[in-house]
């Protein structure tokens, strides 16, 4: 591997680490502000419990 490939992999690893850290921080902040309810739970509760796009079956 040449120097550019190694630098690219290091940059990719740092970018993924920053993305993961920001996601964890945002998730904890959201949970703190919404009485312990997580983002995924909130989304599934809003979008999957009342599927308005389905017709009732007879």
MODELLER restraints for C-alpha pairs under 7 A, 6 or more apart:
rsr = mdl.restraints
at = mdl.atoms
rsr.add(forms.Gaussian(group=physical.xy_distance, feature=features.Distance(at['CA:27:A'], at['CA:39:A']), mean=6.82, stdev=0.5))
rsr.add(forms.Gaussian(group=physical.xy_distance, feature=features.Distance(at['CA:30:A'], at['CA:38:A']), mean=6.91, stdev=0.5))
rsr.add(forms.Gaussian(group=physical.xy_distance, feature=features.Distance(at['CA:30:A'], at['CA:39:A']), mean=6.92, stdev=0.5))
rsr.add(forms.Gaussian(group=physical.xy_distance, feature=features.Distance(at['CA:31:A'], at['CA:37:A']), mean=5.34, stdev=0.5))
rsr.add(forms.Gaussian(group=physical.xy_distance, feature=features.Distance(at['CA:31:A'], at['CA:38:A']), mean=5.18, stdev=0.5))
